[in-house]
Amino acid sequence: MKTVDIVERIEGEAKLNLTWKDKKVSDASIDFLNFRGFEYILENKPILDALVYTPRICGICGQAHLLATVNAIENLYKNSGNELQITNKAKILRELGLIIEIIDSHIKWFYMFIMPDVIAISKKQYEGYTPLKGEKWLGAQKGASEIIKALAIYAGQWPHTSYMIPGGVMSDPTLLDIVTCENYIDQTIKYFEKDIAGISIENYLSLNSFEELTLLSSSLRDFVDISFETKLEQVGKAHNRHLVLSDMIDVKPGLYNKKISNNIDLAKIKESEEYTFNINKKDNKKAHTWSKSVQYNKHFYEVGPLSRAVINEREFITTLHNKYDDSTFTRVMSRVDEIAHLLIYSKKLIKQIDISEDSYIKPKIDLKSLENITATSSVEACRGSLVHTLSVNKGLITKYDVITPTVWNLGPKNNIELGVAQKAIIGSKSLNESKIILRSFDVCSVCTTH
């Protein structure tokens, strides 16, 4: 038997195709059918136009795309022997913007994307998470808005901010701006303590064992209770291979495949379009999605908060991962756990800002003078590792390639092994369970079909 379900309440929508045998999913595929075409749009555009286009790939992770583009352009200068000087102040403001975006996304995802589905499979009533009505659902709106206010102070509008450019940032915050920004972060910490964890952030970050799950209260405790009631710690397991490509947001790059290695070679990343629609190749009978697939060293790897926690050996999540592997429970816990780590790290960054430093140092070399140069950058976005690669010649983009986190996690299989989310879903016992597993990756259709 086969079933088809349109998964909404994500960024965009996805088509989930399931094949059933003996009341379990025996095969699965995820189709992303809304074509975007940013890589085609950017061809033959002036190089700096990418700063306007790429943040609009996604309304949730525009900071990540903007930073990836800026870094890639700055790497063009570097690869041509003209490395730009970027002040520490500009670097911090860029990273802080990325962190704020991730915190905002994680809060919204937990309350608005995954918890409404999770409470639906519980035998108990959890009315606080009812969309548009529940107290906790509405509280998440306010909690997320506080952290975004911190970004607005120096980045302007959100989403699709434009304050990062090659050479630095186009904002020069005052001491009052910095203090106000820190205040909004403090308000978000209070929200985390009261509504999410139910304990102080210091006590939360000191958790280091499975037994200490009982110390949690509020929303995170609700999720833990439902997870063990419905066996979410047993489902959603994929290859248990993890990848981090960037060294920002207080993490280091590396991979996990039974053991941790910090040796990363971007040349080992290979994309495939075996099952992907292509506007220039219309005779591919295997094609069923606009998503490409991507592998590192000939294997599929998961990216995202769980991967970042495992590779950087964050004790609490590492303990859960050792016990439950890459299950849906572990994956969700790691995303919420990252909120606490990033809130504290953002406070640390703010204290390092020297407002007397320049925000921007103008490049001395015109981009039009660069001939046949390619550069790559990687950034840790909300959902995992994001890679931008652009090739340019005399001021124009000749090719722009984007590998988003959702391509890593939800891209189609190849002829050797299943994609990450495909493997995670196979074996699930109901459509609701399958959708929760899918949502645990924080699905973004619009990024996938960029």
C-alpha positions as CSV (number, residue, x, y, z in Angstrom):
1,M,0.0,0.0,0.0
2,K,1.1,3.5,-0.7
3,T,0.1,6.8,0.8
4,V,0.8,10.4,-0.1
5,D,0.6,13.3,2.3
6,I,1.3,17.0,1.8
7,V,3.3,18.3,4.8
8,E,2.5,21.9,5.6
9,R,3.3,24.1,8.6
10,I,6.9,24.1,7.4
11,E,8.8,26.8,5.5
12,G,7.1,25.9,2.2
13,E,5.6,22.5,1.8
14,A,6.7,18.9,1.1
15,K,5.1,15.8,-0.4
16,L,5.7,12.7,1.7
17,N,5.4,9.4,-0.2
18,L,5.2,6.3,2.0
19,T,5.1,2.6,1.0
20,W,3.7,0.3,3.7
21,K,4.3,-3.4,4.5
22,D,3.1,-5.2,7.6
23,K,1.8,-2.0,9.1
24,K,5.2,-0.3,8.9
25,V,6.8,2.1,6.4
26,S,9.0,0.0,4.0
27,D,10.0,2.8,1.7
28,A,9.8,6.6,1.7
29,S,10.6,9.6,-0.5
30,I,10.3,13.3,0.1
31,D,9.4,15.5,-2.8
32,F,9.9,19.3,-2.9
33,L,7.9,20.5,-5.9
34,N,8.0,24.3,-5.7
35,F,10.9,25.4,-8.0
36,R,12.8,28.6,-7.0
37,G,15.8,28.8,-9.3
38,F,18.1,31.2,-7.5
39,E,21.2,29.5,-8.9
40,Y,19.9,30.2,-12.4
41,I,18.8,33.8,-11.5
42,L,22.3,34.7,-10.3
43,E,24.0,33.7,-13.5
44,N,25.5,36.8,-15.3
45,K,24.4,39.1,-12.5
46,P,26.9,41.6,-11.0
47,I,28.7,40.0,-8.0
48,L,27.3,42.3,-5.3
49,D,23.8,41.5,-6.5
50,A,24.1,38.2,-4.7
51,L,24.0,40.1,-1.4
52,V,20.4,41.1,-2.2
53,Y,19.3,37.8,-3.8
54,T,20.6,35.1,-1.5
55,P,19.0,36.3,1.8
56,R,15.7,35.9,0.0
57,I,16.3,32.2,-0.6
58,C,14.7,31.8,2.9
59,G,12.6,33.9,5.2
60,I,13.9,32.1,8.3
61,C,17.7,31.8,7.6
62,G,18.4,34.9,5.6
63,Q,21.2,35.9,7.9
64,A,23.0,32.6,7.2
65,H,22.7,33.1,3.4
66,L,23.8,36.7,3.6
67,L,26.8,35.7,5.7
68,A,27.7,32.8,3.4
69,T,27.6,35.2,0.4
70,V,29.7,37.8,2.1
71,N,32.3,35.2,3.2
72,A,32.4,33.7,-0.3
73,I,32.9,37.2,-1.9
74,E,35.6,38.0,0.6
75,N,37.2,34.6,-0.2
76,L,37.3,35.7,-3.9
77,Y,39.5,38.6,-2.8
78,K,41.6,36.2,-0.7
79,N,42.0,33.7,-3.5
80,S,43.2,36.5,-5.8
81,G,45.9,37.5,-3.3
82,N,44.0,40.5,-2.0
83,E,42.7,39.4,1.4
84,L,40.4,41.9,3.0
85,Q,40.9,43.2,6.6
86,I,37.8,42.7,8.7
87,T,37.7,44.2,12.2
88,N,36.8,42.1,15.2
89,K,33.8,44.4,15.7
90,A,32.4,43.6,12.3
91,K,33.0,39.9,12.8
92,I,31.1,39.9,16.1
93,L,28.2,41.8,14.7
94,R,27.9,39.3,11.8
95,E,28.1,36.3,14.1
96,L,25.7,37.8,16.6
97,G,23.1,38.3,13.9
98,L,23.5,34.7,12.8
99,I,23.1,33.5,16.5
100,I,20.0,35.6,17.0
101,E,18.4,34.2,13.9
102,I,19.1,30.6,15.1
103,I,17.6,31.2,18.5
104,D,14.5,32.8,17.0
105,S,14.1,29.9,14.6
106,H,14.6,27.2,17.3
107,I,11.9,28.8,19.5
108,K,9.4,29.0,16.7
109,W,10.1,25.6,15.4
110,F,9.7,23.9,18.8
111,Y,6.4,25.5,19.7
112,M,4.8,26.0,16.3
113,F,6.2,23.3,14.0
114,I,6.8,20.2,16.1
115,M,4.9,20.4,19.5
116,P,1.4,20.6,17.9
117,D,2.1,17.3,16.2
118,V,3.8,15.7,19.3
119,I,0.9,16.5,21.6
120,A,-1.5,15.0,19.0
121,I,-0.1,11.5,19.6
122,S,-0.3,11.7,23.4
123,K,-3.2,10.3,25.4
124,K,-3.0,13.3,27.7
125,Q,-4.3,16.8,27.0
126,Y,-1.8,19.6,26.4
127,E,-3.9,22.6,25.4
128,G,-1.2,25.1,25.9
129,Y,0.4,24.2,22.6
130,T,-2.8,24.5,20.5
131,P,-1.9,26.7,17.5
132,L,-3.1,30.3,17.7
133,K,-4.9,29.7,21.0
134,G,-2.6,27.9,23.5
135,E,-0.8,29.9,26.2
136,K,2.6,28.4,25.5
137,W,2.1,28.8,21.7
138,L,1.3,32.5,22.1
139,G,4.1,32.9,24.6
140,A,6.6,31.6,22.0
141,Q,5.6,34.4,19.7
142,K,6.6,36.9,22.3
143,G,9.7,35.1,23.4
144,A,11.0,34.9,19.8
145,S,10.1,38.5,19.1
146,E,12.3,39.7,22.0
147,I,15.5,38.2,20.5
148,I,14.7,39.5,17.0
149,K,14.5,43.0,18.5
150,A,18.1,42.7,19.5
151,L,19.0,42.1,15.8
152,A,16.8,45.0,14.6
153,I,18.9,47.5,16.6
154,Y,21.9,47.2,14.4
155,A,20.8,45.2,11.3
156,G,17.6,47.0,10.4
157,Q,14.7,45.1,9.0
158,W,14.2,41.3,9.4
159,P,14.0,39.1,7.5
160,H,16.3,39.8,4.6
161,T,18.7,42.2,6.3
162,S,21.4,43.8,4.2
163,Y,23.9,45.1,6.7
164,M,26.8,42.7,5.9
165,I,28.9,43.6,2.9
166,P,32.5,42.7,1.8
167,G,34.7,44.6,4.2
168,G,32.5,44.6,7.2
169,V,29.0,45.8,8.2
170,M,27.0,48.9,7.4
171,S,26.0,49.7,10.9
172,D,27.8,51.5,13.7
173,P,26.1,50.7,17.0
174,T,26.5,53.1,20.0
175,L,27.1,52.0,23.6
176,L,23.4,52.4,24.2
177,D,22.6,50.2,21.3
178,I,24.9,47.5,22.7
179,V,23.3,47.7,26.1
180,T,19.8,47.6,24.7
181,C,20.8,44.6,22.6
182,E,22.1,42.8,25.6
183,N,18.9,43.6,27.5
184,Y,16.8,41.8,24.8
185,I,19.0,38.8,25.1
186,D,18.5,38.9,28.9
187,Q,14.8,38.9,28.4
188,T,15.1,35.9,26.1
189,I,17.1,34.1,28.8
190,K,14.3,34.7,31.3
191,Y,11.9,33.3,28.8
192,F,14.0,30.2,28.3
193,E,14.2,29.7,32.1
194,K,10.5,30.2,32.8
195,D,8.8,28.7,29.7
196,I,11.2,26.3,28.1
197,A,13.4,24.6,30.7
198,G,11.7,25.5,33.9
199,I,15.0,25.9,35.7
200,S,17.8,28.5,35.6
201,I,20.0,28.6,32.5
202,E,23.0,27.9,34.7
203,N,21.4,24.8,36.1
204,Y,20.3,23.7,32.7
205,L,23.8,24.0,31.3
206,S,25.1,21.9,34.2
207,L,23.0,18.9,33.3
208,N,25.1,16.0,32.3
209,S,23.2,12.7,32.7
210,F,20.0,11.0,31.5
211,E,18.7,10.9,35.1
212,E,18.7,14.7,35.3
213,L,15.9,14.9,32.7
214,T,13.6,14.8,35.8
215,L,15.0,18.2,36.9
216,L,13.3,19.8,33.9
217,S,9.9,21.3,34.0
218,S,7.7,23.5,31.8
219,S,7.7,22.8,28.0
220,L,10.8,20.7,27.8
221,R,9.5,18.4,30.5
222,D,6.2,18.1,28.6
223,F,8.2,17.0,25.5
224,V,10.3,14.5,27.5
225,D,7.1,13.0,29.0
226,I,5.3,12.6,25.7
227,S,8.5,11.3,24.1
228,F,8.8,8.4,26.5
229,E,5.0,7.8,26.4
230,T,5.0,7.5,22.6
231,K,8.5,5.9,22.2
232,L,10.0,8.8,20.3
233,E,13.4,7.8,21.7
234,Q,13.2,4.6,19.6
235,V,12.2,6.0,16.2
236,G,13.7,8.3,13.6
237,K,17.2,6.8,13.6
238,A,19.2,7.4,10.4
239,H,22.8,6.7,9.6
240,N,24.1,8.2,12.8
241,R,26.7,10.1,10.8
242,H,27.2,13.8,11.6
243,L,28.9,16.7,9.9
244,V,29.8,20.3,10.9
245,L,31.6,22.5,8.3
246,S,32.0,25.8,9.9
247,D,33.7,27.1,13.1
248,M,31.3,29.9,14.0
249,I,28.6,29.9,16.7
250,D,30.9,28.4,19.3
251,V,31.4,25.1,17.5
252,K,34.3,23.6,15.6
253,P,34.1,21.7,12.3
254,G,34.3,18.0,12.2
255,L,32.5,14.7,11.5
256,Y,31.2,11.8,13.5
257,N,31.1,8.3,12.0
258,K,31.4,6.0,15.1
259,K,34.1,8.4,16.3
260,I,34.9,12.1,16.0
261,S,37.3,13.6,13.5
262,N,38.1,17.3,13.1
263,N,39.7,16.9,9.7
264,I,37.3,18.3,7.1
265,D,38.0,18.6,3.4
266,L,35.4,20.6,1.4
267,A,36.7,18.9,-1.8
268,K,35.0,15.7,-0.5
269,I,31.6,17.2,-0.9
270,K,29.8,15.9,-4.0
271,E,26.3,16.8,-5.2
272,S,24.1,14.5,-7.3
273,E,21.0,15.2,-9.5
274,E,20.1,11.6,-10.2
275,Y,16.6,12.1,-8.8
276,T,16.4,15.8,-9.4
277,F,14.3,17.8,-11.9
278,N,16.5,20.0,-14.2
279,I,15.2,22.7,-16.5
280,N,17.8,21.8,-19.0
281,K,17.3,18.1,-18.9
282,K,13.7,17.0,-19.2
283,D,14.1,13.3,-20.0
284,N,15.1,12.1,-16.5
285,K,12.4,9.5,-15.6
286,K,13.9,9.0,-12.2
287,A,13.4,12.7,-11.2
288,H,10.7,13.3,-8.5
289,T,12.0,16.4,-6.6
290,W,13.7,19.8,-7.1
291,S,16.1,18.8,-4.2
292,K,19.5,17.7,-5.1
293,S,21.3,15.2,-2.9
294,V,24.8,15.7,-1.4
295,Q,27.3,13.4,0.2
296,Y,30.6,13.8,2.0
297,N,33.3,11.3,1.1
298,K,30.6,9.1,-0.6
299,H,28.3,8.9,2.4
300,F,25.2,10.7,3.6
301,Y,25.7,12.8,6.7
302,E,23.2,14.6,9.0
303,V,23.8,18.2,9.8
304,G,22.2,20.5,12.4
305,P,22.1,21.0,16.1
306,L,22.4,17.3,17.0
307,S,25.6,17.1,14.8
308,R,27.0,20.3,16.3
309,A,26.4,18.9,19.9
310,V,27.8,15.5,19.1
311,I,31.0,16.7,17.4
312,N,31.6,19.4,20.0
313,E,30.9,17.0,22.8
314,R,28.3,18.9,24.7
315,E,27.9,16.7,27.7
316,F,24.1,16.6,28.2
317,I,23.3,15.9,24.5
318,T,26.2,13.5,24.1
319,T,24.8,11.5,27.0
320,L,21.4,11.3,25.4
321,H,23.0,10.5,22.0
322,N,25.0,7.6,23.6
323,K,21.8,6.2,25.0
324,Y,19.3,6.8,22.1
325,D,21.5,7.5,19.0
326,D,20.2,9.9,16.4
327,S,16.5,9.3,17.4
328,T,13.7,11.8,17.0
329,F,13.9,12.5,20.8
330,T,17.6,13.2,20.7
331,R,17.3,15.4,17.6
332,V,14.6,17.6,19.1
333,M,16.4,17.9,22.5
334,S,19.6,19.0,20.8
335,R,17.8,21.8,18.9
336,V,16.2,23.2,22.1
337,D,19.5,22.6,24.0
338,E,21.3,24.8,21.5
339,I,19.1,27.8,22.5
340,A,20.7,27.8,25.9
341,H,24.3,27.5,24.7
342,L,23.8,30.3,22.1
343,L,22.1,32.7,24.6
344,I,25.2,32.5,26.9
345,Y,27.6,32.7,23.9
346,S,25.9,35.8,22.6
347,K,26.4,37.5,26.0
348,K,30.0,36.6,25.8
349,L,30.3,38.1,22.3
350,I,28.6,41.3,23.1
351,K,31.1,42.0,25.9
352,Q,33.9,41.7,23.3
353,I,32.6,44.5,21.1
354,D,34.9,47.6,20.9
355,I,32.7,50.4,19.5
356,S,35.7,52.5,18.7
357,E,36.7,50.0,16.0
358,D,35.7,50.6,12.3
359,S,32.6,48.7,11.2
360,Y,33.7,48.7,7.6
361,I,37.0,48.9,5.7
362,K,36.6,49.5,2.0
363,P,38.2,46.9,-0.3
364,K,41.0,48.4,-2.4
365,I,40.5,46.1,-5.4
366,D,37.5,46.4,-7.7
367,L,35.6,43.1,-8.2
368,K,35.6,43.8,-11.9
369,S,39.3,43.1,-12.0
370,L,38.9,39.5,-10.8
371,E,39.1,37.0,-13.7
372,N,38.0,33.4,-13.6
373,I,38.1,32.9,-9.8
374,T,36.0,30.6,-7.6
375,A,35.5,30.7,-3.9
376,T,33.6,28.7,-1.3
377,S,32.2,29.5,2.2
378,S,30.5,27.5,4.8
379,V,28.2,28.8,7.6
380,E,26.3,27.0,10.4
381,A,22.7,27.9,9.8
382,C,19.6,27.1,11.9
383,R,19.2,23.6,10.3
384,G,22.9,22.8,9.8
385,S,25.9,23.4,7.5
386,L,25.3,25.8,4.6
387,V,27.7,26.0,1.7
388,H,27.9,28.7,-1.0
389,T,30.3,28.5,-4.0
390,L,30.5,31.1,-6.7
391,S,32.6,31.6,-9.8
392,V,33.1,35.0,-11.2
393,N,34.8,36.7,-14.2
394,K,35.2,40.5,-14.6
395,G,32.5,41.5,-12.2
396,L,29.9,39.0,-13.2
397,I,28.8,35.7,-11.6
398,T,29.4,32.8,-14.0
399,K,28.1,30.2,-11.6
400,Y,26.5,30.1,-8.1
401,D,25.9,26.9,-6.2
402,V,24.2,26.5,-2.9
403,I,24.0,23.4,-0.7
404,T,21.5,24.0,2.1
405,P,21.2,22.0,5.3
406,T,17.9,20.5,4.2
407,V,19.6,19.1,1.1
408,W,22.0,17.3,3.4
409,N,19.2,16.0,5.6
410,L,16.2,15.5,3.2
411,G,17.8,15.0,-0.2
412,P,17.0,11.8,-2.1
413,K,18.9,8.6,-2.0
414,N,21.5,7.3,-4.4
415,N,22.0,3.8,-5.8
416,I,24.0,2.8,-2.7
417,E,22.2,4.1,0.4
418,L,19.2,6.0,1.5
419,G,19.1,9.7,2.2
420,V,19.2,10.7,5.9
421,A,15.5,11.5,6.4
422,Q,14.4,8.6,4.2
423,K,16.3,6.1,6.4
424,A,14.9,7.8,9.6
425,I,11.3,7.5,8.4
426,I,11.4,3.8,7.2
427,G,10.2,1.6,10.0
428,S,7.7,4.1,11.4
429,K,4.3,2.7,12.3
430,S,1.9,5.6,11.5
431,L,1.6,8.6,9.3
432,N,1.7,10.9,12.3
433,E,4.9,9.3,13.5
434,S,6.4,9.6,10.1
435,K,5.6,13.3,10.0
436,I,7.0,14.0,13.4
437,I,10.3,12.3,12.3
438,L,10.3,14.5,9.2
439,R,9.6,17.6,11.3
440,S,12.4,16.7,13.7
441,F,14.9,17.8,10.9
442,D,13.2,21.3,10.8
443,V,12.1,21.0,7.2
444,C,12.6,24.0,4.9
445,S,11.2,23.5,1.4
446,V,12.2,26.9,0.1
447,C,15.9,26.4,1.0
448,T,15.8,22.9,-0.5
449,T,14.6,24.1,-3.9
450,H,16.7,27.2,-4.0
